[in-house]
Amino acid sequence: MTTKQGEQLEVWIDQTLCTGDGICAQYAPDVFELEVDGLAYVKDADGALCHADGATVVVPAVALLDVIDSAQECPGDCIHVRRVDDGREVYGPDAESD
C-alpha cells in the first residue's frame, strides 16, 4: 500500500498486543514511548503520552518513514497507521493491499 504525498496519517497502538519490545520508540521517539508498565504508547504533538484505548495521533511528516518502519518491524504487530480522511489502514496488521 502506498500513500499519496501530503496525505495525513494517524497512528495508534493496540496495547493488548504490545510486547514492550521498544522498536517503535527506537525508530520514532517523537511519536512512541515506552511507559513504566512496559507497553508502548503514542505521544501527542506536545509529547504527552496518550493512555486511552485506541488513542490516535497524527503522524508528523518528518516521522512518517520511521512510523511506517515501526509498524512493519513491530514483533507484536500492534501498530496501526491509517488515513485521517477515510480511516483506511495503510500500514499495520489490518492494512488492505491494493
Beta strands, then each sheet from edge to edge (+ up, - down):
strand 1: 9-13
strand 2: 32-34
strand 3: 40-42
strand 4: 57-58
strand 5: 79-83
strand 6: 89-91
sheet 1: 4+ 1- 5+ 6-
sheet 2: 2+ 3-
end
